[in-house]
């Protein structure tokens, strides 16, 4: 029988959206390091103190944080940040009134918070895998990668795996990633990031993390925003370069089905991204928070044309 190493009881705000807040810890569907239900989260991680598993569960008006393994103490100490309880809304209740749609979204989900995991590399690997491919293709590739390199996580949950060890990934030839459906470009980006994982995870702020991330070839603005929004709870990190987000923002705030063309020259914003940033400018400082609210409460723009075909070269 596995014995818990640490327990802590947390008091969320009176209005608190548990599932919506911790959902970004699941970067890609099917991640074997995460189990999220209606009232509980299991999250395995490689902490500075060693591997550990955090269990968060609702208990009336409280959250109970239980840690397992050598990293239990670190996880329980940071459980309030991971659960979004250190997220300071600041002036957002006033900022939200600058547009009726945002005001209504905040009225509907006032308890949505931004988690802050403190783990850069753990979120970075699945984000790199998700570059320039469909969500389903990314989830399939990362699930294969995580199952191949993951190890059983501490705690009582069968099948829960620790995320891949960065030292192992850094030493793995790129062609090993090929059967997972991950081509050399993304595989090399994962391997380069893994080589500096310790430095990345020591970053105290999202700005510092962004600088170090951008120094790794194969990592750009989209990847940085996707990571620091979860690792550091950055409320202003907008995913410029996302395929769908500009259209979703434009549709929510203006009713227009498209924000603009997605084509752009290297180093320049696409018309769609430029339009998205223009619409989000009144919310600067909270632009990521606004995007989260719009995605959680708003209707999706209509689709045009067929869905992208899923690709697989793993058998070749």
C-alpha positions in Angstrom: 0.0 0.0 0.0 1.3 3.4 -0.9 1.3 5.9 1.9 0.9 9.6 1.2 3.9 11.7 2.1 2.2 15.1 2.6 -1.3 16.6 2.9 -2.4 20.2 2.9 -5.9 21.7 3.0 -6.5 24.7 0.8 -9.4 27.3 0.9 -10.3 28.4 -2.6 -12.3 31.6 -3.1 -16.0 31.4 -2.6 -16.5 31.4 -6.4 -14.0 29.0 -7.9 -14.1 26.9 -11.1 -11.9 23.8 -10.3 -12.0 21.9 -13.6 -11.7 24.9 -15.8 -8.8 26.2 -13.8 -6.6 23.1 -13.8 -7.6 21.9 -17.3 -4.6 23.6 -19.0 -2.3 21.1 -17.1 -3.6 18.7 -19.7 -1.7 20.1 -22.7 -2.7 17.2 -25.0 -5.6 14.8 -24.6 -4.5 11.3 -23.4 -1.4 12.5 -21.5 -0.6 9.6 -19.2 0.8 12.0 -16.6 -2.6 13.6 -15.9 -6.0 12.3 -14.8 -8.7 15.0 -14.5 -12.3 14.4 -13.3 -15.1 16.5 -12.2 -13.8 16.9 -8.6 -10.2 15.6 -8.6 -6.9 15.9 -10.4 -4.0 13.5 -10.4 -0.8 15.1 -11.8 2.6 13.4 -12.0 5.7 15.5 -12.3 9.5 15.5 -12.0 10.1 18.1 -9.3 13.4 19.6 -8.1 13.1 17.1 -5.2 12.5 14.1 -7.4 9.5 12.4 -8.9 6.1 13.0 -7.3 2.3 12.9 -7.8 -0.1 15.5 -6.7 -3.7 14.6 -6.0 -6.2 17.6 -5.7 -9.8 16.9 -4.7 -12.8 19.0 -3.7 -14.0 18.4 -0.2 -16.9 20.8 0.5 -15.5 24.3 0.4 -11.9 23.1 0.5 -9.3 21.6 -1.7 -7.3 18.7 -0.3 -3.8 18.4 -1.7 -2.0 15.1 -1.2 1.5 14.4 -2.4 3.2 11.1 -3.1 6.8 10.1 -3.7 10.1 12.0 -3.2 8.6 15.2 -4.7 5.5 15.2 -2.5 6.7 18.0 -0.3 7.4 20.3 -3.3 4.1 19.5 -5.0 2.1 20.1 -1.8 3.9 23.3 -1.1 3.1 24.6 -4.6 -0.4 23.1 -4.7 -2.1 26.4 -4.3 -0.3 27.8 -7.3 -1.0 24.7 -9.4 -4.7 25.0 -8.4 -4.7 28.7 -9.5 -5.1 30.0 -6.0 -2.2 32.4 -6.4 -3.7 34.0 -9.5 -4.3 37.6 -8.7 -7.1 39.1 -10.9 -6.0 42.6 -10.1 -8.0 45.1 -12.0 -9.6 42.6 -14.4 -13.2 43.0 -13.1 -12.9 46.6 -14.3 -11.0 45.7 -17.5 -13.6 43.1 -18.4 -16.3 45.8 -18.7 -14.5 47.3 -21.8 -16.5 44.9 -24.0 -20.0 43.5 -23.4 -19.0 40.0 -24.6 -16.0 39.9 -22.2 -18.1 41.3 -19.4 -20.7 38.6 -19.9 -18.1 35.8 -20.1 -16.6 37.0 -16.8 -20.1 37.1 -15.3 -20.7 33.5 -16.4 -17.3 32.2 -15.2 -16.0 34.5 -12.4 -14.2 31.6 -10.7 -11.9 30.7 -13.6 -8.2 31.2 -12.6 -4.9 30.6 -14.2 -2.7 27.7 -12.9 1.0 28.2 -12.2 2.8 24.8 -12.2 6.4 26.0 -12.0 7.3 23.3 -14.5 8.5 24.6 -17.9 9.9 21.5 -19.5 7.0 19.3 -18.6 4.6 21.5 -20.6 7.2 22.3 -23.3 7.5 18.7 -24.8 3.8 18.2 -25.6 3.7 21.8 -26.9 6.6 21.2 -29.3 4.9 18.0 -30.4 1.8 20.1 -31.2 3.6 22.5 -33.5 2.1 22.8 -37.0 -0.1 19.7 -36.7 -3.7 19.0 -35.8 -4.6 18.4 -32.2 -5.5 14.8 -32.8 -2.2 14.1 -34.6 -0.3 15.9 -31.8 -2.1 13.9 -29.0 -1.4 10.6 -30.7 2.3 11.4 -31.2 2.8 12.6 -27.7 0.9 9.7 -26.1 3.2 7.3 -27.9 6.3 9.3 -26.8 5.1 9.5 -23.2 4.2 5.8 -23.0 7.6 4.9 -24.5 9.7 7.0 -22.1 7.5 7.5 -19.1 7.9 5.6 -15.8 5.3 4.6 -13.2 4.4 7.6 -11.1 4.4 7.4 -7.3 1.0 6.9 -5.7 -1.9 4.6 -5.9 -3.1 5.2 -9.5 -2.3 2.4 -11.9 -1.2 3.6 -15.4 -0.2 7.1 -14.3 3.2 7.9 -15.7 5.9 10.4 -15.0 6.7 12.7 -17.9 9.7 11.7 -19.9 13.1 12.3 -18.2 14.8 15.2 -20.0 18.2 13.5 -19.8 16.9 10.4 -21.6 15.2 12.6 -24.3 18.4 14.6 -24.9 20.4 11.4 -25.5 17.8 9.8 -27.8 18.5 9.9 -31.6 15.9 11.8 -33.6 15.0 8.7 -35.6 13.6 7.0 -32.4 10.8 9.6 -32.5 9.9 8.6 -36.0 7.5 5.7 -35.1 5.6 8.1 -32.9 4.8 10.2 -35.9 7.2 13.0 -34.9 9.5 14.1 -37.7 13.1 15.2 -37.3 12.3 19.0 -37.0 10.1 18.5 -33.9 12.2 15.7 -32.5 15.4 17.8 -32.7 13.6 20.7 -30.9 12.5 18.4 -28.1 16.1 17.0 -27.8 17.6 20.5 -27.8 15.1 21.7 -25.1 15.8 18.6 -23.1 19.5 19.4 -23.0 18.8 22.7 -21.2 15.7 21.5 -19.2 17.3 22.3 -15.8 18.0 25.9 -16.8 14.4 26.3 -18.2 12.8 25.0 -15.0 14.9 27.4 -12.9 13.3 30.5 -14.5 11.5 32.6 -11.9 9.4 34.7 -14.2 7.6 34.2 -17.5 9.8 36.9 -19.1 12.9 35.0 -18.1 11.4 31.7 -19.2 10.5 33.3 -22.6 14.0 34.5 -23.2 15.5 31.1 -22.5 12.9 29.3 -24.5 13.5 31.6 -27.5 17.2 30.8 -27.4 16.4 27.2 -28.3 16.2 26.6 -32.0 12.8 25.4 -33.0 10.9 27.3 -30.3 9.1 30.5 -31.3 6.5 32.8 -30.0 3.5 30.4 -30.2 5.3 27.8 -28.2 6.5 30.3 -25.6 3.1 31.6 -25.0 1.5 28.2 -24.7 4.1 27.2 -22.1 4.4 30.2 -19.9 0.7 30.7 -19.6 0.7 27.4 -17.6 4.2 27.2 -16.1 4.0 30.8 -14.8 0.4 31.7 -15.0 1.1 34.5 -17.4 -2.2 36.3 -17.8 -1.1 38.2 -21.0 0.6 35.4 -23.0 -1.2 35.4 -26.4 -0.5 32.5 -28.7 0.4 34.4 -31.9 0.6 32.0 -34.8 -2.2 29.7 -33.6 -4.3 28.4 -36.4 -7.8 28.8 -34.8 -7.4 31.4 -32.0 -7.6 34.6 -34.2 -10.8 33.5 -35.8 -12.3 32.5 -32.4 -11.4 35.8 -30.9 -12.7 37.8 -33.9 -16.0 35.8 -34.0 -16.6 36.3 -30.2 -15.8 40.0 -30.2 -17.1 41.1 -33.6 -19.3 38.3 -35.0 -17.0 38.1 -38.0 -16.4 34.5 -39.0 -12.7 35.1 -39.9 -10.1 37.4 -38.6 -8.2 37.5 -41.9 -5.7 35.6 -43.9 -3.3 33.2 -42.2 -0.4 33.8 -44.7 2.5 35.9 -43.6 6.1 36.6 -44.5 8.9 35.4 -42.0 9.1 37.8 -39.1 5.8 39.4 -39.9 2.3 39.0 -38.4 -0.4 37.4 -40.5 -3.4 39.6 -41.1 -5.4 37.3 -38.8 -2.9 37.6 -35.9 -2.7 41.4 -36.4 -6.5 41.6 -36.2 -6.6 39.4 -33.1 -4.0 41.6 -31.3 -5.9 44.7 -32.3 -9.1 43.4 -30.7 -7.3 42.2 -27.6 -5.3 45.5 -27.1 -7.9 47.0 -24.7 -7.3 44.1 -22.4 -3.5 44.3 -22.4 -2.2 42.7 -19.2 -5.1 40.2 -19.2 -5.2 39.1 -22.9 -4.6 35.4 -22.1 -7.3 35.6 -19.5 -9.7 37.1 -22.0 -8.9 34.3 -24.5 -9.5 31.7 -21.9 -12.9 33.1 -21.0 -13.9 33.5 -24.6 -13.0 30.0 -25.5 -14.8 28.6 -22.4 -18.0 30.5 -22.9 -18.2 31.6 -26.5 -19.6 30.0 -29.7 -17.1 28.7 -32.2 -16.9 30.3 -35.7 -18.4 28.4 -38.6 -16.1 26.0 -40.4 -15.3 26.4 -44.1 -14.0 23.5 -46.1 -13.1 20.0 -45.1 -11.2 19.1 -42.0 -7.4 18.7 -42.4 -6.5 15.1 -43.1 -4.6 13.3 -40.4 -1.1 12.2 -41.5 1.1 9.4 -40.4 4.5 8.5 -41.6 5.3 6.3 -38.6 5.2 3.1 -40.7 7.7 4.3 -43.3 
